[in-house]
Amino acid sequence: MYRAFLLLALRRPWLVPAMVGMAWCARARGWYRRPPFLPVPPASFLRWRMETAYGDPDAQPPLEDLARFLRWARHHRRTF
C-alpha cells in the first residue's frame, strides 16, 4: 500500500501535501512510541479500508483512486 503512495507522489508531486495531511489525520495513537516512529495509519486501519472499499483487505487500489480520494479528503478538511 505504501508503495502505491510513493509511486503516486513521484508521478503527481502536487498531491504530496494532501498525502501528508491524510497521514496525519489517520495516524495511529502513540505513533511516536512504536517503530517505525512515523505518523502513519495503522495497518489494521488500511486493511479495513481496503475491505470496505474493494471487498478485499489485500486489494491494491489503482493510482487514480488514490489520487481522487486524496483530492476529496483535502477538500473536505478545508470545509470544516
Secondary structure, 3 states (H helix, E strand, C coil): CHHHHHHHHHHCHHHHHHHHHHHHHCCCCCHHHCCCCCCCCCHHHHHHHHHHHHCCCCCCCCHHHHHHHHHHHHHHHHHC
